[in-house]
C-alpha cells in the first residue's frame, strides 16, 4: 500500500543580512586582500552566522535568502557549503558595496524583492538568541494576530546592554545607545520609534501625536531598549517599500513611518489597499506550520506567549475614537519584548558586545578542550588551564603557560610561560614565550612577540607586536604598525 505524505507549502522565507560590521573594526578590517567577515567572526569559537541559521532551522523555516556584499560571497559560500544545515535551502545573493558606501536594508529589499514571494522574517546575521526565545514564538504571535485583526508586522525588542562601569576602555568605541519607543501594553502594539532625526531635533523630549494618545490612552514609554532587528512581515510590506523609494534604512526610516499608518487617517487611507494584509492570510497554512514544531519548541513558544505583558482577555486593538475610521484590518505593528531574566539575547554589532557574549558562553563552559586525543596532546600537561576556558582544535599550548577565562581559537600557537587572562584569540594567532595578555581580543593571524605585555587591546587580523613591546587600552591596526609600530615603552612610562 502506497502512503502519500501531505507536503505543507512553505509559509515564511528567512531573509538574512550579512553586512560589513564596521562597528566591529579592527576585527572586521581586511587582512591584505583577505576580507574579515562579521558573519564568520566567532563567538565562543562558533561563527556568528551559525547562531542565526540554527535559530531559523529550529523554527521550521526551510528557505533562506542570504544577502551579503559581493566581496564576501566566496568566503560565506564556502562556509555554508562546508557545514551541514540539514533542512535549510540557502540562496546566497550579493550586491556591490564597500565598507565606506553602505546600502540600507530598504534598498536591499527593493533590489531582491523578486526573490521574496511570501511573508518573510528579516533578521541580521549577528543576532544571538537564548534558548528561551525561539523564533517560533515570534512566528506564532504573527500568525495569531494577522488572522485575528490584520497585523502586518511583528518586532522583537531587547533590554539595552549595560556593561559595568570601566569594564571596557573608551578606545574600543561607543556602546550602542538605547532607543525610546512607545507601545500599547493591552494589545502589544508598537506605536512610535525614536529616530536619529528626532533625537537631533530634541534629545530631551519625545513628541507624540494626540491622535495616537487618544486611541491608545494606556500607551507606555520605554527608553532602555534595543531593537533586535528581527521583523516578521507580511509580503505586502515590500510593496510599500517599493513605493517609498526614498527610504533607505528599515529601522531608522521605514519602521517609524509604518507605525504611524496605524493611527494617522491620511496615511491609512492611502496605503491600506496596498498593505491589505487579509488578502493573502491563510489560517489553515499557519495552523499546519505552527503544529509542526517539536513538543519542547511548542512549550518554549507558549512560555514566551504567556510571559507577554498583555491582558489575554483584552481586544487585540482598541476601539477607535473616530467612529468614521474603519480599523479593520488593524494594520498593526506588533511587539514582543524579551525580558532579561529569560536569558541574554544580543546583537553582536560592536566590540563591547562581542567580548560580553564570549564571556557569557565562558560562564557556562565546563573545561572545553579538544576531545580528539591527538589534539589534546598538543596541550602540555604542565600548562594551567582554568575550567572556564575554551580552546579550539589544533591549538598548541606549551609548558608553564597559564590560561584563565579565555577563548582560544583554532590553529593557535601559545609559547612557554605565557599568561592569558580574560582574552579572546581568534584563529591562527601566535603568542611567543613570556608574553602577558589581559582582557585582549586578538584578530586572526595576530602575532605577539616574546615578553610582550598587552592590556585591554584589540588587534586587526595580521597585526604583529614586536618582542618586548607593551600597550594598554588601544586598537592596534596594520596602518599604525607599518608606520613604526608601538613605542616599546611600558604603559607606566607613557602615562608619565
C-alpha positions in Angstrom: 0.0 0.0 0.0 1.4 3.4 -1.0 1.5 6.0 1.7 1.3 9.6 0.4 2.6 12.2 2.7 1.0 15.6 2.6 3.5 18.3 1.7 2.9 21.5 3.6 3.6 24.5 1.4 6.3 26.9 2.7 4.9 29.7 4.9 7.9 32.0 5.5 11.1 33.0 3.9 14.0 34.0 6.1 15.9 37.0 4.8 19.3 37.0 6.5 21.5 40.1 6.1 25.3 39.8 6.4 27.0 43.2 6.2 30.5 44.6 6.8 30.3 45.2 10.5 32.1 48.5 10.7 31.4 48.9 14.4 33.5 45.7 15.0 36.6 47.2 13.5 39.5 46.4 13.6 38.4 42.8 13.9 36.5 43.1 10.6 39.1 45.2 8.9 40.6 43.4 5.8 43.8 41.5 6.2 45.6 42.4 3.0 43.5 41.0 0.1 41.6 38.7 2.5 38.3 40.1 3.9 37.5 39.6 7.5 33.7 39.0 7.6 31.5 39.9 10.5 29.3 36.9 9.6 32.2 34.5 10.2 33.5 36.3 13.3 33.5 33.6 16.0 31.8 33.8 19.4 33.0 31.0 21.6 34.7 29.6 18.5 31.4 29.4 16.6 30.8 31.8 13.7 28.1 34.4 14.5 26.1 33.4 11.4 25.7 29.8 12.7 23.7 31.0 15.7 21.2 32.8 13.4 20.9 29.9 11.0 20.4 27.4 13.8 17.6 29.7 15.2 15.9 29.7 11.8 16.3 26.0 11.3 14.7 25.1 14.7 11.7 27.2 13.8 10.8 25.0 10.9 11.6 27.6 8.2 13.5 25.9 5.4 14.2 28.6 2.8 16.8 31.3 3.5 17.8 34.2 1.3 21.2 35.2 2.5 22.3 38.7 1.2 25.9 39.8 1.6 28.4 42.1 -0.1 29.9 40.7 -3.3 33.4 40.7 -1.9 32.2 38.4 1.0 30.3 35.9 -1.1 33.1 33.4 -1.8 34.0 33.0 1.9 30.4 32.8 3.0 29.5 30.4 0.2 32.5 28.2 1.2 31.4 28.2 4.9 27.7 27.4 4.0 28.6 24.5 1.7 31.2 23.0 4.1 28.7 22.9 7.0 25.7 20.7 7.3 22.4 22.6 7.6 20.2 19.6 7.2 16.9 21.2 6.5 17.8 24.6 5.1 17.9 25.7 1.5 20.2 28.7 1.4 20.1 31.1 -1.6 23.2 33.3 -1.4 22.8 36.6 -3.2 25.3 39.5 -3.2 25.4 43.2 -4.0 28.1 45.7 -4.9 29.1 47.7 -1.8 32.1 48.8 0.1 32.6 49.4 3.8 32.5 53.1 3.1 29.4 53.2 0.9 26.7 51.4 2.9 23.5 50.1 1.4 20.4 50.3 3.6 18.0 47.4 4.3 15.1 49.0 2.4 17.3 49.4 -0.7 18.3 45.7 -0.5 14.7 44.6 -0.1 13.7 46.5 -3.1 16.5 45.0 -5.1 15.8 41.4 -4.1 12.0 41.7 -3.8 11.5 39.3 -6.7 13.2 36.6 -4.6 10.8 37.2 -1.7 7.5 35.7 -2.9 5.7 35.3 0.5 5.7 36.5 4.1 9.2 36.8 5.4 11.4 37.1 8.5 14.0 39.8 8.3 17.0 39.2 10.6 20.7 40.2 10.9 23.5 37.6 10.9 24.8 38.9 14.2 21.8 38.1 16.5 22.4 35.5 19.2 19.2 34.5 21.0 18.9 32.5 24.2 17.1 29.1 24.2 14.1 30.7 25.9 13.4 32.9 22.8 12.6 30.5 19.9 11.9 32.1 16.6 8.7 30.1 16.6 7.4 32.3 19.4 7.6 35.4 17.1 6.1 33.4 14.2 3.1 32.2 16.4 2.5 35.8 17.6 2.5 36.9 14.0 0.2 34.0 12.9 -2.3 34.7 15.6 -2.5 38.4 15.2 -2.6 38.6 11.4 -5.6 36.2 11.3 -7.4 37.9 14.3 -7.1 41.5 13.5 -4.9 42.1 10.4 -1.5 42.8 11.9 1.2 43.5 9.3 4.5 43.0 11.2 5.9 41.7 14.5 9.0 43.2 16.0 11.3 42.0 18.9 12.9 44.3 21.4 15.6 43.6 24.0 16.9 45.3 27.2 19.7 47.6 26.4 23.2 46.2 27.3 24.6 48.0 30.3 28.2 46.8 30.9 29.8 47.6 34.3 31.5 50.9 34.7 35.0 50.9 33.3 34.5 47.4 32.1 35.8 48.4 28.6 38.1 51.2 27.5 36.6 54.2 25.7 39.1 53.5 22.9 37.1 50.4 21.9 34.3 52.6 20.6 30.9 53.8 21.8 28.3 51.4 23.2 25.2 51.3 21.1 22.6 53.8 22.5 19.2 52.6 23.7 16.1 53.6 21.8 12.9 55.3 23.0 9.7 53.6 21.9 6.0 54.0 22.8 3.9 50.9 22.9 0.4 49.8 24.0 0.6 47.2 26.7 -3.0 46.0 26.2 -2.5 44.9 22.6 1.3 44.7 22.4 1.4 47.3 19.7 4.4 49.3 18.7 3.3 52.9 18.2 6.4 55.0 18.0 10.1 54.6 17.5 12.5 57.4 18.1 14.7 58.2 15.1 18.1 59.9 14.9 16.4 63.0 13.4 14.0 63.1 16.3 16.9 63.0 18.7 18.8 65.7 16.8 15.8 68.0 16.9 15.0 67.4 20.6 17.1 65.0 22.7 15.3 65.8 25.9 11.7 65.2 24.9 9.6 62.8 22.8 6.9 64.4 20.6 3.7 62.4 20.3 0.5 63.0 18.3 -2.7 63.4 20.1 -4.4 61.1 17.6 -2.2 58.3 18.9 -2.7 59.0 22.5 -6.4 59.3 22.2 -6.6 55.9 20.5 -4.1 54.3 22.9 -4.6 56.0 26.2 -2.6 53.4 28.1 0.5 53.7 25.9 3.8 53.3 27.7 7.2 54.9 27.1 10.3 52.8 27.3 13.7 54.3 26.9 16.1 51.5 27.8 15.5 49.1 24.9 17.3 47.9 21.8 15.9 46.7 18.5 16.8 43.1 17.8 16.4 44.0 14.1 14.3 40.8 13.8 11.0 41.5 11.9 8.3 39.1 10.8 6.5 40.9 7.9 3.6 40.4 5.5 4.7 40.2 1.9 2.7 43.3 1.2 5.1 45.3 3.3 7.5 45.0 0.4 5.0 46.7 -1.9 5.0 49.7 0.3 8.8 49.8 0.4 8.9 49.7 -3.4 6.7 52.7 -3.5 8.5 54.6 -0.7 11.8 54.6 -2.7 13.4 57.4 -0.7 13.6 55.2 2.4 17.0 53.5 2.8 17.1 52.3 6.4 14.4 49.9 7.6 14.9 50.7 11.3 15.5 54.4 11.2 13.1 55.4 8.4 10.6 52.8 7.4 9.6 51.2 10.7 8.9 54.6 12.4 6.8 55.5 9.4 5.0 52.2 9.3 3.9 52.7 13.0 2.1 55.9 12.0 -0.1 54.1 9.5 -2.0 52.6 12.4 -3.4 55.8 13.7 -2.9 58.6 11.1 -6.0 58.6 8.9 -4.5 60.1 5.7 -1.6 57.6 5.7 -4.1 54.8 6.4 -6.4 55.7 3.6 -3.6 56.0 1.1 -1.8 52.7 2.0 -4.5 50.4 3.3 -5.3 48.9 0.0 -1.6 48.4 -0.8 -0.9 46.7 2.6 -4.2 44.8 2.6 -2.9 42.1 5.0 -6.0 39.9 4.9 -5.8 39.2 1.2 -3.1 36.5 1.4 -3.5 35.3 5.0 -4.1 31.5 5.2 -5.2 30.4 8.7 -5.1 26.7 7.6 -1.5 27.1 6.4 -0.4 28.9 9.6 -2.0 26.2 11.7 -0.2 23.4 9.9 3.2 25.1 10.4 2.6 26.0 14.0 1.9 22.4 14.8 4.9 21.0 13.0 7.2 22.1 15.9 8.6 19.6 18.4 7.0 19.4 21.8 9.9 21.3 23.5 9.7 24.0 20.9 6.0 24.4 21.4 6.5 24.6 25.2 9.1 27.4 24.7 6.9 29.3 22.3 3.9 29.0 24.6 6.0 30.2 27.6 7.1 33.3 25.7 3.5 34.0 24.8 2.3 33.6 28.4 5.1 35.9 29.6 4.0 38.8 27.3 2.8 41.8 29.2 -0.7 41.7 27.8 -4.1 41.1 29.1 -5.3 37.9 27.5 -8.9 38.9 27.7 -8.3 42.3 26.1 -9.1 43.0 22.5 -6.2 42.9 20.0 -6.6 46.6 19.2 -8.5 49.3 21.0 -11.7 50.8 19.6 -11.2 54.0 17.5 -12.1 57.4 19.0 -13.3 58.4 15.5 -16.4 56.4 14.5 -15.8 57.3 10.9 -12.5 55.5 10.8 -12.7 51.8 9.9 -9.8 50.0 11.6 -10.4 46.5 10.1 -7.9 45.3 9.3 -5.8 47.0 12.0 -2.5 47.3 10.1 -0.8 47.0 13.5 2.9 46.6 14.2 3.2 44.1 16.9 5.8 44.0 19.7 7.3 41.1 21.6 9.6 42.2 24.4 12.3 39.8 25.6 12.9 40.0 29.3 16.5 39.9 30.7 15.5 37.3 33.3 14.7 34.9 30.4 18.3 34.8 29.2 20.8 37.0 27.4 19.9 38.0 23.9 22.1 40.4 21.9 23.2 41.7 18.6 27.0 41.2 18.3 27.4 44.5 16.4 30.3 46.2 18.4 33.4 45.1 20.3 31.8 45.5 23.7 29.0 43.1 23.0 31.5 40.7 21.2 33.5 40.5 24.4 30.4 40.2 26.6 28.9 37.4 24.6 32.2 35.4 24.7 32.3 35.9 28.4 28.7 34.7 28.7 29.4 31.5 26.9 32.5 31.0 29.0 30.4 31.2 32.2 28.5 28.1 31.1 31.5 26.3 29.7 33.0 23.3 31.5 36.6 23.0 30.6 36.1 22.9 26.8 39.2 21.4 25.3 39.6 19.3 22.1 38.2 15.9 22.5 40.4 14.1 20.0 43.5 12.6 21.8 45.9 13.8 19.1 44.5 17.4 19.5 44.7 17.1 23.3 48.4 16.0 23.0 49.2 19.5 21.7 48.4 21.0 25.1 51.3 20.4 27.5 50.5 18.7 30.8 52.3 21.4 32.7 50.1 24.1 31.3 47.5 25.5 33.7 44.1 26.0 32.0 41.0 27.0 34.1 37.7 25.2 33.7 36.0 28.3 32.3 38.3 28.4 29.2 37.6 27.2 25.6 40.4 26.0 23.4 39.9 25.2 19.7 41.2 22.3 17.7 44.8 22.1 16.5 45.9 24.7 19.1 49.3 24.1 20.7 50.0 25.3 24.3 53.5 24.9 25.8 54.6 24.2 29.3 54.1 26.5 32.3 51.6 28.6 30.4 48.5 29.9 32.3 45.2 30.5 30.6 42.2 31.7 32.5 38.6 32.8 31.5 39.6 32.9 27.8 38.5 31.7 24.4 41.4 30.5 22.3 40.7 29.8 18.6 41.8 27.0 16.3 45.3 26.5 15.0 46.9 28.9 17.5 50.4 28.5 19.0 50.9 29.6 22.6 54.5 29.6 23.8 56.1 28.9 27.2 55.4 30.8 30.4 52.6 32.8 28.7 49.9 34.4 30.9 46.5 34.9 29.3 43.5 36.2 31.4 40.1 37.2 30.1 41.0 37.2 26.4 39.6 36.2 23.1 42.1 34.9 20.5 40.8 34.2 17.0 42.2 31.5 14.8 45.8 31.2 13.8 47.2 33.5 16.5 50.8 33.2 17.7 51.8 34.2 21.2 55.5 33.8 21.9 57.3 32.9 25.2 56.7 35.0 28.3 54.0 37.3 26.8 51.2 38.6 29.1 47.7 39.3 27.8 44.9 40.7 29.9 41.4 41.4 28.6 42.5 41.5 25.0 40.9 40.5 21.7 43.4 39.3 19.0 42.2 39.3 15.4 43.0 36.2 13.4 46.7 35.7 12.4 47.9 38.1 15.1 51.5 37.5 16.2 52.6 38.6 19.7 56.3 38.6 20.3 58.2 37.3 23.3 57.7 39.2 26.6 55.0 41.5 25.2 52.5 43.0 27.6 49.1 43.9 26.3 46.2 45.1 28.5 42.7 45.5 27.0 43.9 45.9 23.4 42.1 44.8 20.2 44.2 43.9 17.1 43.5 43.8 13.4 44.0 40.5 11.6 47.6 40.0 10.7 48.9 42.5 13.2 52.4 41.9 14.7 53.5 43.1 18.1 57.3 43.2 18.3 59.1 41.4 21.2 59.2 43.4 24.4 56.6 46.0 23.4 53.6 46.9 25.6 50.3 48.7 25.1 47.1 49.4 27.1 43.6 50.3 26.0 44.4 50.5 22.3 43.1 49.4 18.9 46.2 48.1 17.1 45.8 48.3 13.4 48.1 47.4 10.5 48.3 51.1 9.3 49.8 52.0 12.7 52.2 49.0 12.8 53.6 49.6 9.3 54.4 53.2 10.2 56.6 52.3 13.1 54.7 50.0 15.4 54.4 50.5 19.1 56.8 52.7 21.0 58.1 49.8 23.0 57.6 51.8 26.2 55.6 50.4 29.1 52.1 51.9 29.9 53.5 53.5 33.0 56.2 55.3 31.1 53.7 56.6 28.5 51.4 57.9 31.3 54.4 59.7 32.9 
